[in-house]
Amino acid sequence: MSSDPRKNWLENYARYSAMAIQMMVIILAGVFGGYKLDQWLHCKPVFTLILSFGSVIAAIYLVTRDLIKKKKNEN
């Protein structure tokens, strides 16, 4: 990492903002996909719940993996 604290702050801000946006997109895609699948199959919100829960798990997994990778690169 850089020795300049301002640049270090900006790099961290960009990294974590990108992670938050990535999580939001994954979760919204799961909710939207489940909703559309429920509409198409004319059923109760079963797929919305399943895909919402699955997308939250996937988003948490991806962010955790990125954080672990960042920690390994710092050492």
Secondary structure by P-SEA (a helix, b strand, c coil): ccccaaaaaaaaaaaaaaaaaaaaaaaaaaaaaaaaaaaaacccaaaaaaaaaaaaaaaaaaaaaaaaaaaaaac
